[in-house]
Amino acid sequence: MAQEDDLRALGKIMDFLRAVSIILAIMNVYWYCYEAMRMWGVTIGVVDRILINFNRTGGLFHSILYTKLFSLLLLALSCLGTKGVKAEKMSWNRIWTVLAVGFFLFFLNW
């Protein structure tokens, strides 16, 4: 019973880390594409002030790379805490291909 509760709590923590990672990626887009967001009329004053305070206190947005690396770190931690299901049709070539495409799309889209 206690082990089941521990596993459920670990799952919730991993889901939270994954959600924070996605929110950081969205904040990254909002911060670095702010001019486009402003032209489209999608800016929110409260969010602007929160992100400015984040940047002032933590320096999260000093470089586009910092935000992306922090988001990737949280995503990796969430993946390490969960057990995956082994697929029979998964090969190392496919894993490396998907990893390379994901790296290209995530990091090289300045």
N, C-alpha and C positions, 0 to 999 in steps of 0.2 A: 504494500500500500504506500509506504513512504517513498519507495523507489519510483513508483508510478507518478507520485506528486512531484518528485525531483525532476523527472523527465519532462513533465508538463511545464514546469517552471523554466527549465532550460530551453524548451521550445519557444516559450513566450519571450525570453530574453533574446534568442536568436532572431525571432520575428521583429523585435524592436530594433535590433542592430541593423537589420536589413532595411527597415522603414527609415531609419535615420540616414542610412547611406543613400537611399533614393531621394530623400528630402535635400541632402547636401548637393546631390547632382542637380536637382531642380533649382536650388539657390544659386549654384554656379552659373547656370544658364541665365537666370534672372539678373544676376550681378553684372556679368560680362556682356549681356545683350540688352542692357538697360535702355539704350537709345531706341532700339527697335521696339521694345516693350512700351516705351513712352509714346512713340509715334502711333502705335496701335491702340493706345489708351488702356493698357492693362496694368498699369502701375498702381500700387496700393501704398499709401503714405505710412501706415503702421509697419508694413513689411520693410519699407525703405529704412525707417528708423531702426528697426531691429537688426537689419543687415549692417547698417553703418556702425551700430554698437558692437556687433560681432567682429567686424573688421578692426575697430579701434582697440578692443580689449584682447582679442585673440590673434589678430593678424591673419585670419583665415583667407582673406581675399587679396593679400598682397601679391600673390602670384596665382595664375590659373592652375598651375601644377599642384600647389599646396592643397587646394580644395579637392581636386581630383584624386590625389594620392590619399588624402584622409578618407574620402568616400570609398575608395578601393580597399583601404585597410579595414574599415568597418564591414564592408561586404565580405572580405576574406575571413574575418573573424566569425561572421555569422555562418559562413560555409563550413568552417572548421568545427563548429559546435554541433553540426547536424550530420546524421548518417545518411548517405545516399543509397539509392537502390541501384544495384549493378545491372546494367543493360547488356544483353548478350551481343547486340549488334554494334556496340561502341568499340571503336579502334583508336589507337594512339594517333594515327594520321588525322582522323576527324577531330580529335581533341585539340591537337596543335593547330589545325586549320581554323577552328572556331576561336581559339585563344588569340591567334594572330589577327583575325578579322575584328574581334572585340577590342584588342589593343589598338588597332588602327583607328577604329571608330571613336573610341573613348578618349585617347590621348592626342591624336593628331588632327583634331577638328578645331583648330584655333580660329 
